[in-house]
Amino acid sequence: LFRSFANQLENKKSKTGIEDKWITSKLNSTINKITEDYDNLKYPEAIQKLERFLVEDLSRTYIKIIRDRADEAKSILEKIIVDILKLLAPITPFITEHLWQDLKKKKVVKEESIHLSSWPKADKKKINVGLEKRMENILRIIEMGLAERDKAKIGLRWPLAKASISCDKGLDKDLQEIIKSQLNIKKVELKKAEQITVNLDTKLTPELESEGYAREMSRQVQAFRKKLGLEKKDRVELIISTDEKFKKTLESQKNFIKERTNSRRLEIVTTGKERFKNKVDFKIKDKRGNIEIIC
């Protein structure tokens, strides 16, 4: 987990969003609590809090939210990795030292050893209890929305028009954007009520369906790129062969697919002739064809 994050830290620019402020608040709150646990020799409690932060807050929440803008979150990820390694060092001295040396090679840290570095100090000015509580509601709304998708048997890659959300307090625009991105919906409609409820408009219009096909096609192309050993920065030429009807659907999303797959050129054809060795079949619902990549 740490090495994966660390590999993203080189030569990246930073940009701060509300999710960054939230994870920064959670990090500083965690530093406070774990330092107190260590001071009182409560090691099991400290381990539980570290695990909760790493699994629930960082991996399952923050990383998912910033997935499409991870390059911009460089300084936040860097700060998290360094501080969490320091918090883990007393209970996992050898593993954290090994990971520290990886960070040192990437010039993320300067100290020769993690055990010669200073203990992290919580910045109380960056702890926002109100934001943390609001995010708890957002995560609950997202969980309920995902359950609605499962109930309707509509995968997350297929965009939906609207979510009608009832809650006791208003939601900031930035928090609404998190809901929209995590539930893959176009619009949030808010209603005031004591209890939180979430209702999704599950009708797939032709426009929404074509975007869903484009997202699924992009996923399959990305999987093929990975199989070929290509990196994210590697630009390719992409050829998709399919029937005439599905060709028209993909043509309407051509720019979306090109951007998602980092393709310098995209050709959608119906010939199906095998011209290159880098070729794989695809199936999306009842749509079939093949994908060719020219490196």
Secondary structure, DSSP 8 states (H G I E B T S, - for coil): -HHHHHTT-TT--B---HHHHHHHHHHHHHHHHHHHHHHTT-HHHHHHHHHHIIIIIIIIIIHHHTGGGGGGBHHHHHHHHHHHHHHHTTTSHHHHHHHHHHHHHTTS--SS-GGGS------GGG--HHHHHHHHHHHHHHHHHHHHHHHHT--TTS-EEEEEEEESS---HHHHHHHHHHHTEEEEEEEE-SS-EEEE-----HHHHHHHHHHHHHHHHHHHHHHTT--TT--EEEEEEE-HHHHHHHHTTHHHHHHHHTEEEEEEES------S-EEEEEETTEEEEEEEE-
